[in-house]
């Protein structure tokens, strides 16, 4: 994701994004 937050902000396009990795992945 291109969001600057947690997976909650990226849940619309999250794949393997965790709060630990931040916005790493999609």
C-alpha positions in Angstrom: 0.0 0.0 0.0 1.0 3.6 -0.4 -0.6 4.7 2.8 1.4 6.0 5.7 -0.2 4.0 8.5 -1.1 0.5 9.6 -2.9 -2.3 7.9 -6.2 -0.7 9.0 -5.5 2.1 6.5 -4.5 -0.4 3.9 -7.2 -3.0 4.5 -8.8 -2.0 1.2 -5.8 -3.4 -0.6 -4.0 -5.4 2.0 -2.4 -8.7 1.2 0.4 -9.5 3.6 0.6 -6.1 5.3 1.0 -6.3 9.1 1.4 -3.6 11.7 5.0 -4.8 12.2 5.9 -4.3 8.5 4.0 -1.1 8.2 3.0 -0.6 4.6 5.3 -3.1 3.1 3.7 -5.2 0.4 0.7 -3.9 -1.3 
